[in-house]
């Protein structure tokens, strides 16, 4: 498994762990509409840190097992990365349209932010899945 595939897996693992925690903490808050920003920022930060930690630990394990060959990349990695980015962008556009619709009806900032956050989460999840599938089945 190359570093880019491990990074895709690490992002998915981090996302699957942090988003449910975000939802539980947000729903359990005494006033979610007042405390959502700090909860969201902590979740984003925790997700980034967790992803980096997973990538680093996994890289150390892979390097111990496979040596320097584990860091090699090729044109396939670049193509898979581009494809994953295109998939992510498509879902971000959908989320952006949802945010624009909420703005058009003068929705509360809480709902606008939650829609964009969900859009980022879905985008990252679908992009990660697309990358993993491309690594496992190849690009068509």
Secondary structure as GFF3:
##gff-version 3
##sequence-region A 1 140
A	DSSP	alpha_helix	3	28	.	.	.	ID=ss1
A	DSSP	alpha_helix	32	66	.	.	.	ID=ss2
A	DSSP	three_ten_helix	67	71	.	.	.	ID=ss3
A	DSSP	alpha_helix	75	104	.	.	.	ID=ss4
A	DSSP	alpha_helix	109	137	.	.	.	ID=ss5
###
